[in-house]
Amino acid sequence: MTVAAETVRESDHEHCGCCGRQLPRSEVVELGNTPGVFICVGCAIWAARRIGPAATLRQLRFTPLGALMRRLAGSRTDAGPQAAIPILPSTDLDRTAAFYTTAGFTETGRHPGYLLMRTSDAELHFSLEPDSPAPGQCFIHVTDALKLWKQLRHRATAGVSPIADQDYGLREFVLTDPDGNRVRFG
């Protein structure tokens, strides 16, 4: 392939600023408040579920993607983020869902190559990376790390490290999933 042809192909695709997938321009839309950042329809629907009641989602679901994104961009009145949600790699989304379900998470969404898991304390997202990706890490603040650690040990959840008090004042442990992702709770 020539450099010109490669450039044309790359310019016809954009990365979703939410899930990171590279998609044809026809399947993403640029966010109005954030030029140069694009989002796919799957992530747009996910975002819509979090900004309004189900009636709003039903109304937006059948709206063309561009109009949907204009509504999403205009519906938030606060300037700052509500939470950071890590996106961790997975080589098998079914296995990942099963592992985190035993750890007390609930599957809250699934899109092609993408999985959402949630507990009362946190939400984790997983992106399908079938070619042995480098594992990720994240930290989740919880109300009572010792209680959570005991629950995981009681459920015989694999990959739970010993719990330890840290010199900076937190009690922490690590949960390592089958893909090597390390989720630290404290």
N, C-alpha and C positions, 0 to 999 in steps of 0.2 A: 504494500500500500504506500502511496506517495505521502509526503508530508502534508500537501494540500488536502488530500482526501481524509487523512487522519484528523486534521484541524476541523474540517467540515463535520465529521462524525462527532467529535467531542463537543462542538458548538451546538449540536442538535440535542444534547443531553444536559441535565442539571442534577445536582445532588439535592435530595430532600434535606432541609435543615433540621428536621426532627429525627427521622430514622436513618439518614445517611445513604439510602439507596440511590443509585444513579439511574435516572429514568428519562425517557424522551420528554422534550419540552412540552409536548401535548398533554402529558400526564402530571405536570406540576404547574404551580402558579406562583408568581413572585409576590411576596408579602408587601402590602401597600406601605406599611410603616417602616419596613426594613428592606430598602432596595438591595438587590443582589442575593437575597435569601429566598429560597423556594421551598414549597411544601407540597407533598403528594396528597391525593384524595383520602387515602387511608388515615394519614396523620391529621388531616383536616377534620374528618369525622371524629377521631379520637379527641381532638381539641374541643370540638363542638359539644361533646358529651360532658366536658368538664366546665364549660362556661355557662350553661343554661339547663333548664329542665328538659325532660324527654320530649315535650311538645315542641320545643325549639329545634331539637335534633330532627324530629320527623319532618318539620317544615323545611329545614336546611338540606336534608338528605337528597331531595329531588331538585335542588337548585343547581344550576351549572357551577362548576368549580370556581370560576372567577368571581361570581356573585357570592358564593359561599365564603371565599376568602375575604372579600370586602366586608362582609358582615362580621366575620371573626376579628378582623383588624380593628373594626370600629366598636366592637362590643366590650372591650376591656377599658376601664377607666383608670386603673392604677398603673403606675409607671414601672414598677419593679416586678421581678419574677416571684412566683409563689413558692416554688420548690425546684430543686435540681433533681432530675431523674436520670440515673446512670443507664447507659445502654451497654450491656455486656454481650460478648460474643457467645454463640452456641453452635455446636456442630450437629445437634439434634434437638429441635424444639420440643418434641414430645417427651424426650428424656428429661430435658430441663424443667418442663412443666411438672412432671411427676416428682422430680427431686424437690422442687420448691414447694409443692403441695404438701409433701411430708414434713416440711419445715414450717407449715402453717400459713403459707401464701395461698391465694386464690387466683386462678386465671381469670383476668378481667377483659381480655381481648386477644384476638389473633388475626393477623393479616398475612398475606404471602411473605414468608421469610421474617416474620416479626411476631414477638410474643410479649404480652403485658401481664405481670404478676403483682398482686397487692396484698398487704396486711394492713392492720389498723395503724401501724407505725410508718410504713414505707411502701413505695412502688418501685419495681424494677422492670426494665425493658430488656429484651434479648433480641439480637439480630442474628439471623442464620448466617454462619460463616463456615461452610462445610469443609474447607481446606485447612484444618487445624490452626485456628487463629491464636495469636498471643492472648493469654488470659487477661482479664481486666480486674480492677479493684474498685471498691467504693466503701464509704463509711456511712452507717445509719445510726443516728441518735435515737435511742429508745428510752422509755420511761424507767424500765427496770431490767438491766442487762442480766442480772443474776436469775431473775424469774424466767426470762426468755431462754437463757442457757439451760436451766433445769427442765423446761418444757421440751426443748430439742433433745436433750439427753434421755428424757423419759420416752420420747417417741423413737428413740434409737436412730436419730437422723445421722447419716454418715457425714463425715467431714467437719465435725464440730471440735474446735480446739479447746484446750483448758481455758478457763476464765482467769483473768488476773487484774489486780488493781495496778493502774499506771501511775507514775510519779506526777503526772499532770492532772490527777484527780478523777479520772474516769475508770470504771470497771469495764473491761473489754474482753471479747472473744472473737474468733474468726470462724466463719462458715465457708468451707471450700467446696465448690460444686464439681460435678464430673468433668467439666471443661477446664478446671483449674482456676476459675474466677474466685476471688477472695472477697467476701462480704464481711466487713468488720462491724460488729455491733458494740455500742458503748453508751 
